[in-house]
Amino acid sequence: MSKPIVVSGIRPTGNLHLGNYFGAVRSFLKMQEEYNCYFFIADIHSLTTHPTPENLQTGVKQVLAEYLACGIDPEKATIFIQSDVPEITELYTFLNMNAYLGELERTTSFKDKARKNPENVNAGLLTYPVLMASDIIIHKAQYVPVGKDQEQNLEMARKFAGRFNRMYKSEVFPIPRPFTFDGGDMIKIPGLDGSGKMGKSEGNAIALVEDPKSIRKKVMRAVTDAGPTEPNSPKPEPIQNLFTLMDIMTDPAIVQQFNDAYNDCSIRYGDLKKQLAEDIVTFTAPIRERVNEILADEAYMAKVARMGAEKARESAQATLKEVKELIGFKKLF
């Protein structure tokens, strides 16, 4: 019996950070054991923000090295670069013919990006959900791990897959569903700025390859308050965020000591931050070292990319052949 198919992509627009690792990558390590996984680097998606060729290439290599350093195994999962699979953009073209202006303009991601960058409202932003749908359904994915910010785009992918099936009276595309591991949500890692989740664009993240000096500096600058004035006070969001990070990074007995100190109003945030910073440094050190080793081995990275592209194209070509026959693109002469 074949394994269920999972697809997930990430744009190469910056280093992976702790939020990426605990929110997704750690679950990917388990998924690759039980599912047929396609993990891709979405370099075409990143073109909506017009990266330079140098930044694009550097970003792709960095994410590939970080995926491998974190433990994603190219022998177990298909790791590939989006632009290495031209069938994706061909299916994207076909899906665009049945994606309508009104529904694309109403997507939250498009409205948010158009509002934040009114000088760069390009067609790629508008049709982002269509390309994402192509990424997913070209491999006939049954599951897609998504965060809150991508839930609507997954709904669009479901809509486009169902619309194509109905239009051509077929069941060529399974309707993809959101993936949750062990029946629960992936861990949401808070940022260091006092509110919200850790993210590349928010400037509140710690990269997996960040050097120890920078980690210590960022953690020591994390938002705190004047401290509790009454025993057993509820923790404000910025303080709770630090404790949430400690719950993930620090020995439970030490976390309990800081909890007790908070509850009896004797806590020293400087001590808490120093402990947290050292625990993050310890956690990230082997990943950072492995990333640097992989980046220095161009031959290995090229081999992984080639192998991933071959496996991804085999899947994509089979789907596209079915799609083109359904549409009516058959050899006539």
PyMOL commands that set and color helices and strands:
alter all, ss='L'
color gray80, all
select helices_A, chain A and resi 18-34+45-49+53-70+82-84+87-96+101-105+108-116+118-120+123-126+128-137+148-167+212-220+237-249+252-263+269-295+298-327
alter helices_A, ss='H'
color red, helices_A
select strands_A, chain A and resi 5-10+36-41+78-81+143-144+177-178
alter strands_A, ss='S'
color yellow, strands_A
deselect
rebuild
show_as cartoon
